[in-house]
Amino acid sequence: MNYITTTDLRTKSKQLVKTLQEGGTVNLLHRSKIIGEIRPKQETRALTKADINELKELAKKLNLPKITYRERGKNYRKHLMVKYGKGLS
């Protein structure tokens, strides 16, 4: 199954599921134009202790300044004012 139309989604759903379970991708057609691609979801693996330690080491290398929750909130409100203006409450 290389493609499926929007009207065929209801009638050919079993074939679509089978194709996705086999690892294939399907183009989605709407009014004779390809509007998207349906592909199987990639399973994410769980973080291991080694991954967590690696992330901690990377964070140390960045040497980011530590800020308090108050400072974080202040920066966030400042960002909202710049983005949306004074009308936001």
Backbone as XML, in Angstrom:
<?xml version="1.0"?>
<chain id="A" units="angstrom">
  <residue number="1" name="MET">
    <atom name="N" x="0.853" y="-1.174" z="0.000"/>
    <atom name="CA" x="0.000" y="0.000" z="0.000"/>
    <atom name="C" x="0.898" y="1.237" z="0.000"/>
  </residue>
  <residue number="2" name="ASN">
    <atom name="N" x="0.954" y="1.955" z="-1.105"/>
    <atom name="CA" x="1.801" y="3.131" z="-1.226"/>
    <atom name="C" x="1.059" y="4.419" z="-0.904"/>
  </residue>
  <residue number="3" name="TYR">
    <atom name="N" x="-0.251" y="4.431" z="-1.109"/>
    <atom name="CA" x="-1.015" y="5.639" z="-0.862"/>
    <atom name="C" x="-2.406" y="5.261" z="-0.380"/>
  </residue>
  <residue number="4" name="ILE">
    <atom name="N" x="-3.082" y="6.225" z="0.254"/>
    <atom name="CA" x="-4.464" y="6.055" z="0.674"/>
    <atom name="C" x="-5.128" y="7.421" z="0.581"/>
  </residue>
  <residue number="5" name="THR">
    <atom name="N" x="-6.357" y="7.451" z="0.112"/>
    <atom name="CA" x="-7.073" y="8.718" z="0.016"/>
    <atom name="C" x="-7.815" y="8.976" z="1.318"/>
  </residue>
  <residue number="6" name="THR">
    <atom name="N" x="-8.228" y="10.213" z="1.505"/>
    <atom name="CA" x="-8.946" y="10.551" z="2.732"/>
    <atom name="C" x="-10.280" y="9.819" z="2.814"/>
  </residue>
  <residue number="7" name="THR">
    <atom name="N" x="-10.901" y="9.534" z="1.675"/>
    <atom name="CA" x="-12.167" y="8.797" z="1.705"/>
    <atom name="C" x="-11.946" y="7.315" z="1.984"/>
  </residue>
  <residue number="8" name="ASP">
    <atom name="N" x="-10.762" y="6.797" z="1.619"/>
    <atom name="CA" x="-10.460" y="5.385" z="1.859"/>
    <atom name="C" x="-10.003" y="5.103" z="3.289"/>
  </residue>
  <residue number="9" name="LEU">
    <atom name="N" x="-9.806" y="6.126" z="4.077"/>
    <atom name="CA" x="-9.323" y="5.900" z="5.440"/>
    <atom name="C" x="-10.279" y="5.011" z="6.238"/>
  </residue>
  <residue number="10" name="ARG">
    <atom name="N" x="-11.578" y="5.170" z="6.008"/>
    <atom name="CA" x="-12.554" y="4.351" z="6.738"/>
    <atom name="C" x="-12.607" y="2.920" z="6.231"/>
  </residue>
  <residue number="11" name="THR">
    <atom name="N" x="-12.555" y="2.758" z="4.929"/>
    <atom name="CA" x="-12.769" y="1.428" z="4.359"/>
    <atom name="C" x="-11.509" y="0.576" z="4.320"/>
  </residue>
  <residue number="12" name="LYS">
    <atom name="N" x="-10.351" y="1.190" z="4.229"/>
    <atom name="CA" x="-9.105" y="0.433" z="4.127"/>
    <atom name="C" x="-8.245" y="0.547" z="5.381"/>
  </residue>
  <residue number="13" name="SER">
    <atom name="N" x="-8.892" y="0.738" z="6.510"/>
    <atom name="CA" x="-8.116" y="0.934" z="7.739"/>
    <atom name="C" x="-7.357" y="-0.327" z="8.146"/>
  </residue>
  <residue number="14" name="LYS">
    <atom name="N" x="-7.913" y="-1.508" z="7.874"/>
    <atom name="CA" x="-7.209" y="-2.750" z="8.224"/>
    <atom name="C" x="-5.917" y="-2.886" z="7.427"/>
  </residue>
  <residue number="15" name="GLN">
    <atom name="N" x="-5.981" y="-2.543" z="6.142"/>
    <atom name="CA" x="-4.771" y="-2.604" z="5.311"/>
    <atom name="C" x="-3.745" y="-1.567" z="5.773"/>
  </residue>
  <residue number="16" name="LEU">
    <atom name="N" x="-4.233" y="-0.403" z="6.175"/>
    <atom name="CA" x="-3.342" y="0.648" z="6.663"/>
    <atom name="C" x="-2.623" y="0.202" z="7.927"/>
  </residue>
  <residue number="17" name="VAL">
    <atom name="N" x="-3.364" y="-0.386" z="8.855"/>
    <atom name="CA" x="-2.765" y="-0.868" z="10.103"/>
    <atom name="C" x="-1.734" y="-1.951" z="9.816"/>
  </residue>
  <residue number="18" name="LYS">
    <atom name="N" x="-2.058" y="-2.857" z="8.910"/>
    <atom name="CA" x="-1.131" y="-3.936" z="8.558"/>
    <atom name="C" x="0.164" y="-3.374" z="7.972"/>
  </residue>
  <residue number="19" name="THR">
    <atom name="N" x="0.039" y="-2.400" z="7.084"/>
    <atom name="CA" x="1.219" y="-1.780" z="6.475"/>
    <atom name="C" x="2.076" y="-1.089" z="7.528"/>
  </residue>
  <residue number="20" name="LEU">
    <atom name="N" x="1.432" y="-0.391" z="8.448"/>
    <atom name="CA" x="2.176" y="0.310" z="9.497"/>
    <atom name="C" x="2.859" y="-0.668" z="10.446"/>
  </residue>
  <residue number="21" name="GLN">
    <atom name="N" x="2.199" y="-1.781" z="10.753"/>
    <atom name="CA" x="2.807" y="-2.780" z="11.632"/>
    <atom name="C" x="4.019" y="-3.433" z="10.981"/>
  </residue>
  <residue number="22" name="GLU">
    <atom name="N" x="4.018" y="-3.508" z="9.661"/>
    <atom name="CA" x="5.166" y="-4.065" z="8.940"/>
    <atom name="C" x="6.295" y="-3.049" z="8.797"/>
  </residue>
  <residue number="23" name="GLY">
    <atom name="N" x="6.046" y="-1.810" z="9.207"/>
    <atom name="CA" x="7.083" y="-0.783" z="9.152"/>
    <atom name="C" x="7.049" y="0.080" z="7.911"/>
  </residue>
  <residue number="24" name="GLY">
    <atom name="N" x="6.022" y="-0.049" z="7.103"/>
    <atom name="CA" x="5.934" y="0.727" z="5.868"/>
    <atom name="C" x="5.336" y="2.106" z="6.088"/>
  </residue>
  <residue number="25" name="THR">
    <atom name="N" x="5.507" y="2.969" z="5.104"/>
    <atom name="CA" x="4.912" y="4.300" z="5.146"/>
    <atom name="C" x="3.871" y="4.412" z="4.043"/>
  </residue>
  <residue number="26" name="VAL">
    <atom name="N" x="2.896" y="5.289" z="4.266"/>
    <atom name="CA" x="1.789" y="5.457" z="3.330"/>
    <atom name="C" x="1.592" y="6.950" z="3.085"/>
  </residue>
  <residue number="27" name="ASN">
    <atom name="N" x="1.483" y="7.334" z="1.821"/>
    <atom name="CA" x="1.183" y="8.724" z="1.480"/>
    <atom name="C" x="-0.315" y="8.953" z="1.578"/>
  </residue>
  <residue number="28" name="LEU">
    <atom name="N" x="-0.707" y="10.105" z="2.114"/>
    <atom name="CA" x="-2.113" y="10.462" z="2.258"/>
    <atom name="C" x="-2.486" y="11.438" z="1.150"/>
  </residue>
  <residue number="29" name="LEU">
    <atom name="N" x="-3.488" y="11.064" z="0.352"/>
    <atom name="CA" x="-3.941" y="11.883" z="-0.773"/>
    <atom name="C" x="-5.252" y="12.568" z="-0.433"/>
  </residue>
  <residue number="30" name="HIS">
    <atom name="N" x="-5.367" y="13.833" z="-0.841"/>
    <atom name="CA" x="-6.619" y="14.572" z="-0.704"/>
    <atom name="C" x="-6.784" y="15.406" z="-1.962"/>
  </residue>
  <residue number="31" name="ARG">
    <atom name="N" x="-7.836" y="15.141" z="-2.708"/>
    <atom name="CA" x="-8.110" y="15.831" z="-3.967"/>
    <atom name="C" x="-6.917" y="15.767" z="-4.920"/>
  </residue>
  <residue number="32" name="SER">
    <atom name="N" x="-6.401" y="14.569" z="-5.097"/>
    <atom name="CA" x="-5.306" y="14.256" z="-6.029"/>
    <atom name="C" x="-3.976" y="14.907" z="-5.675"/>
  </residue>
  <residue number="33" name="LYS">
    <atom name="N" x="-3.816" y="15.330" z="-4.434"/>
    <atom name="CA" x="-2.544" y="15.906" z="-3.999"/>
    <atom name="C" x="-2.074" y="15.177" z="-2.748"/>
  </residue>
  <residue number="34" name="ILE">
    <atom name="N" x="-0.790" y="14.931" z="-2.682"/>
    <atom name="CA" x="-0.227" y="14.321" z="-1.479"/>
    <atom name="C" x="-0.151" y="15.396" z="-0.406"/>
  </residue>
  <residue number="35" name="ILE">
    <atom name="N" x="-0.867" y="15.170" z="0.695"/>
    <atom name="CA" x="-0.875" y="16.167" z="1.765"/>
    <atom name="C" x="-0.106" y="15.709" z="2.996"/>
  </residue>
  <residue number="36" name="GLY">
    <atom name="N" x="0.296" y="14.459" z="3.024"/>
    <atom name="CA" x="1.033" y="13.992" z="4.183"/>
    <atom name="C" x="1.545" y="12.587" z="4.006"/>
  </residue>
  <residue number="37" name="GLU">
    <atom name="N" x="2.242" y="12.160" z="5.045"/>
    <atom name="CA" x="2.810" y="10.819" z="5.049"/>
    <atom name="C" x="2.480" y="10.182" z="6.395"/>
  </residue>
  <residue number="38" name="ILE">
    <atom name="N" x="1.948" y="8.987" z="6.347"/>
    <atom name="CA" x="1.629" y="8.246" z="7.564"/>
    <atom name="C" x="2.714" y="7.205" z="7.744"/>
  </residue>
  <residue number="39" name="ARG">
    <atom name="N" x="3.379" y="7.248" z="8.896"/>
    <atom name="CA" x="4.435" y="6.264" z="9.157"/>
    <atom name="C" x="4.300" y="5.747" z="10.581"/>
  </residue>
  <residue number="40" name="PRO">
    <atom name="N" x="4.853" y="4.575" z="10.852"/>
    <atom name="CA" x="4.710" y="4.002" z="12.188"/>
    <atom name="C" x="5.465" y="4.820" z="13.227"/>
  </residue>
  <residue number="41" name="LYS">
    <atom name="N" x="4.939" y="4.804" z="14.433"/>
    <atom name="CA" x="5.551" y="5.538" z="15.534"/>
    <atom name="C" x="6.828" y="4.828" z="15.968"/>
  </residue>
  <residue number="42" name="GLN">
    <atom name="N" x="7.866" y="5.607" z="16.183"/>
    <atom name="CA" x="9.128" y="5.058" z="16.662"/>
    <atom name="C" x="9.061" y="4.957" z="18.183"/>
  </residue>
  <residue number="43" name="GLU">
    <atom name="N" x="9.319" y="3.788" z="18.688"/>
    <atom name="CA" x="9.308" y="3.587" z="20.131"/>
    <atom name="C" x="10.555" y="4.228" z="20.737"/>
  </residue>
  <residue number="44" name="THR">
    <atom name="N" x="10.344" y="5.018" z="21.775"/>
    <atom name="CA" x="11.478" y="5.625" z="22.461"/>
    <atom name="C" x="11.938" y="4.683" z="23.560"/>
  </residue>
  <residue number="45" name="ARG">
    <atom name="N" x="13.230" y="4.620" z="23.729"/>
    <atom name="CA" x="13.746" y="3.720" z="24.754"/>
    <atom name="C" x="13.861" y="4.473" z="26.073"/>
  </residue>
  <residue number="46" name="ALA">
    <atom name="N" x="13.802" y="3.753" z="27.160"/>
    <atom name="CA" x="13.887" y="4.357" z="28.481"/>
    <atom name="C" x="15.314" y="4.809" z="28.758"/>
  </residue>
  <residue number="47" name="LEU">
    <atom name="N" x="15.432" y="5.867" z="29.551"/>
    <atom name="CA" x="16.757" y="6.360" z="29.920"/>
    <atom name="C" x="17.414" y="5.404" z="30.907"/>
  </residue>
  <residue number="48" name="THR">
    <atom name="N" x="18.676" y="5.147" z="30.688"/>
    <atom name="CA" x="19.437" y="4.311" z="31.613"/>
    <atom name="C" x="20.261" y="5.219" z="32.519"/>
  </residue>
  <residue number="49" name="LYS">
    <atom name="N" x="20.879" y="4.620" z="33.533"/>
    <atom name="CA" x="21.709" y="5.413" z="34.436"/>
    <atom name="C" x="22.878" y="6.042" z="33.688"/>
  </residue>
  <residue number="50" name="ALA">
    <atom name="N" x="23.407" y="5.325" z="32.715"/>
    <atom name="CA" x="24.515" y="5.867" z="31.921"/>
    <atom name="C" x="24.060" y="7.100" z="31.134"/>
  </residue>
  <residue number="51" name="ASP">
    <atom name="N" x="22.845" y="7.042" z="30.575"/>
    <atom name="CA" x="22.315" y="8.193" z="29.839"/>
    <atom name="C" x="22.121" y="9.390" z="30.764"/>
  </residue>
  <residue number="52" name="ILE">
    <atom name="N" x="21.614" y="9.124" z="31.961"/>
    <atom name="CA" x="21.382" y="10.201" z="32.921"/>
    <atom name="C" x="22.701" y="10.836" z="33.340"/>
  </residue>
  <residue number="53" name="ASN">
    <atom name="N" x="23.704" y="10.005" z="33.589"/>
    <atom name="CA" x="25.015" y="10.540" z="33.964"/>
    <atom name="C" x="25.616" y="11.361" z="32.826"/>
  </residue>
  <residue number="54" name="GLU">
    <atom name="N" x="25.424" y="10.914" z="31.611"/>
    <atom name="CA" x="25.929" y="11.651" z="30.452"/>
    <atom name="C" x="25.252" y="13.016" z="30.339"/>
  </residue>
  <residue number="55" name="LEU">
    <atom name="N" x="23.937" y="13.054" z="30.591"/>
    <atom name="CA" x="23.218" y="14.325" z="30.562"/>
    <atom name="C" x="23.709" y="15.268" z="31.654"/>
  </residue>
  <residue number="56" name="LYS">
    <atom name="N" x="23.980" y="14.721" z="32.831"/>
    <atom name="CA" x="24.496" y="15.544" z="33.926"/>
    <atom name="C" x="25.852" y="16.142" z="33.570"/>
  </residue>
  <residue number="57" name="GLU">
    <atom name="N" x="26.705" y="15.340" z="32.946"/>
    <atom name="CA" x="28.024" y="15.836" z="32.540"/>
    <atom name="C" x="27.897" y="16.941" z="31.487"/>
  </residue>
  <residue number="58" name="LEU">
    <atom name="N" x="26.982" y="16.766" z="30.552"/>
    <atom name="CA" x="26.763" y="17.795" z="29.539"/>
    <atom name="C" x="26.250" y="19.088" z="30.167"/>
  </residue>
  <residue number="59" name="ALA">
    <atom name="N" x="25.380" y="18.965" z="31.165"/>
    <atom name="CA" x="24.862" y="20.146" z="31.852"/>
    <atom name="C" x="25.979" y="20.870" z="32.595"/>
  </residue>
  <residue number="60" name="LYS">
    <atom name="N" x="26.905" y="20.102" z="33.185"/>
    <atom name="CA" x="28.038" y="20.725" z="33.871"/>
    <atom name="C" x="28.922" y="21.480" z="32.889"/>
  </residue>
  <residue number="61" name="LYS">
    <atom name="N" x="29.123" y="20.908" z="31.698"/>
    <atom name="CA" x="29.969" y="21.553" z="30.694"/>
    <atom name="C" x="29.367" y="22.872" z="30.215"/>
  </residue>
  <residue number="62" name="LEU">
    <atom name="N" x="28.029" y="22.960" z="30.189"/>
    <atom name="CA" x="27.382" y="24.195" z="29.760"/>
    <atom name="C" x="27.603" y="25.323" z="30.760"/>
  </residue>
  <residue number="63" name="ASN">
    <atom name="N" x="27.741" y="24.968" z="32.034"/>
    <atom name="CA" x="28.023" y="25.933" z="33.098"/>
    <atom name="C" x="26.999" y="27.075" z="33.093"/>
  </residue>
  <residue number="64" name="LEU">
    <atom name="N" x="25.730" y="26.725" z="33.082"/>
    <atom name="CA" x="24.665" y="27.713" z="33.072"/>
    <atom name="C" x="24.505" y="28.337" z="34.454"/>
  </residue>
  <residue number="65" name="PRO">
    <atom name="N" x="24.127" y="29.618" z="34.511"/>
    <atom name="CA" x="23.935" y="30.250" z="35.822"/>
    <atom name="C" x="22.689" y="29.690" z="36.505"/>
  </residue>
  <residue number="66" name="LYS">
    <atom name="N" x="22.780" y="29.546" z="37.814"/>
    <atom name="CA" x="21.632" y="29.059" z="38.569"/>
    <atom name="C" x="20.734" y="30.244" z="38.891"/>
  </residue>
  <residue number="67" name="ILE">
    <atom name="N" x="19.435" y="30.112" z="38.590"/>
    <atom name="CA" x="18.498" y="31.185" z="38.880"/>
    <atom name="C" x="17.391" y="30.643" z="39.769"/>
  </residue>
  <residue number="68" name="THR">
    <atom name="N" x="16.798" y="31.534" z="40.541"/>
    <atom name="CA" x="15.727" y="31.138" z="41.449"/>
    <atom name="C" x="14.405" y="31.094" z="40.681"/>
  </residue>
  <residue number="69" name="TYR">
    <atom name="N" x="13.389" y="30.539" z="41.335"/>
    <atom name="CA" x="12.070" y="30.488" z="40.716"/>
    <atom name="C" x="11.533" y="31.902" z="40.502"/>
  </residue>
  <residue number="70" name="ARG">
    <atom name="N" x="11.843" y="32.804" z="41.415"/>
    <atom name="CA" x="11.394" y="34.190" z="41.290"/>
    <atom name="C" x="12.000" y="34.832" z="40.037"/>
  </residue>
  <residue number="71" name="GLU">
    <atom name="N" x="13.301" y="34.633" z="39.834"/>
    <atom name="CA" x="13.961" y="35.184" z="38.646"/>
    <atom name="C" x="13.410" y="34.554" z="37.369"/>
  </residue>
  <residue number="72" name="ARG">
    <atom name="N" x="13.149" y="33.260" z="37.436"/>
    <atom name="CA" x="12.595" y="32.565" z="36.277"/>
    <atom name="C" x="11.220" y="33.135" z="35.924"/>
  </residue>
  <residue number="73" name="GLY">
    <atom name="N" x="10.385" y="33.356" z="36.943"/>
    <atom name="CA" x="9.065" y="33.938" z="36.713"/>
    <atom name="C" x="9.155" y="35.346" z="36.158"/>
  </residue>
  <residue number="74" name="LYS">
    <atom name="N" x="10.108" y="36.104" z="36.669"/>
    <atom name="CA" x="10.311" y="37.476" z="36.199"/>
    <atom name="C" x="10.713" y="37.483" z="34.723"/>
  </residue>
  <residue number="75" name="ASN">
    <atom name="N" x="11.629" y="36.600" z="34.361"/>
    <atom name="CA" x="12.054" y="36.496" z="32.961"/>
    <atom name="C" x="10.895" y="36.059" z="32.067"/>
  </residue>
  <residue number="76" name="TYR">
    <atom name="N" x="10.076" y="35.145" z="32.563"/>
    <atom name="CA" x="8.942" y="34.652" z="31.790"/>
    <atom name="C" x="7.924" y="35.766" z="31.555"/>
  </residue>
  <residue number="77" name="ARG">
    <atom name="N" x="7.604" y="36.533" z="32.604"/>
    <atom name="CA" x="6.658" y="37.642" z="32.456"/>
    <atom name="C" x="7.195" y="38.695" z="31.488"/>
  </residue>
  <residue number="78" name="LYS">
    <atom name="N" x="8.502" y="38.952" z="31.565"/>
    <atom name="CA" x="9.130" y="39.909" z="30.654"/>
    <atom name="C" x="9.001" y="39.424" z="29.206"/>
  </residue>
  <residue number="79" name="HIS">
    <atom name="N" x="9.224" y="38.137" z="29.004"/>
    <atom name="CA" x="9.088" y="37.554" z="27.666"/>
    <atom name="C" x="7.654" y="37.684" z="27.154"/>
  </residue>
  <residue number="80" name="LEU">
    <atom name="N" x="6.667" y="37.432" z="28.021"/>
    <atom name="CA" x="5.267" y="37.546" z="27.612"/>
    <atom name="C" x="4.912" y="38.982" z="27.246"/>
  </residue>
  <residue number="81" name="MET">
    <atom name="N" x="5.453" y="39.943" z="27.988"/>
    <atom name="CA" x="5.190" y="41.350" z="27.685"/>
    <atom name="C" x="5.746" y="41.717" z="26.310"/>
  </residue>
  <residue number="82" name="VAL">
    <atom name="N" x="6.949" y="41.222" z="26.009"/>
    <atom name="CA" x="7.556" y="41.514" z="24.710"/>
    <atom name="C" x="6.755" y="40.846" z="23.594"/>
  </residue>
  <residue number="83" name="LYS">
    <atom name="N" x="6.332" y="39.618" z="23.835"/>
    <atom name="CA" x="5.654" y="38.860" z="22.784"/>
    <atom name="C" x="4.212" y="39.317" z="22.561"/>
  </residue>
  <residue number="84" name="TYR">
    <atom name="N" x="3.447" y="39.550" z="23.657"/>
    <atom name="CA" x="2.018" y="39.818" z="23.529"/>
    <atom name="C" x="1.609" y="41.243" z="23.877"/>
  </residue>
  <residue number="85" name="GLY">
    <atom name="N" x="2.461" y="42.002" z="24.528"/>
    <atom name="CA" x="2.115" y="43.370" z="24.889"/>
    <atom name="C" x="1.467" y="43.455" z="26.253"/>
  </residue>
  <residue number="86" name="LYS">
    <atom name="N" x="0.983" y="44.661" z="26.562"/>
    <atom name="CA" x="0.495" y="44.930" z="27.907"/>
    <atom name="C" x="-0.897" y="44.371" z="28.171"/>
  </residue>
  <residue number="87" name="GLY">
    <atom name="N" x="-1.646" y="44.004" z="27.149"/>
    <atom name="CA" x="-3.020" y="43.555" z="27.319"/>
    <atom name="C" x="-3.165" y="42.212" z="28.006"/>
  </residue>
  <residue number="88" name="LEU">
    <atom name="N" x="-2.080" y="41.498" z="28.214"/>
    <atom name="CA" x="-2.134" y="40.177" z="28.835"/>
    <atom name="C" x="-2.151" y="40.321" z="30.343"/>
  </residue>
  <residue number="89" name="SER">
    <atom name="N" x="-3.076" y="39.647" z="30.999"/>
    <atom name="CA" x="-3.119" y="39.748" z="32.461"/>
    <atom name="C" x="-2.682" y="38.470" z="33.117"/>
  </residue>
</chain>
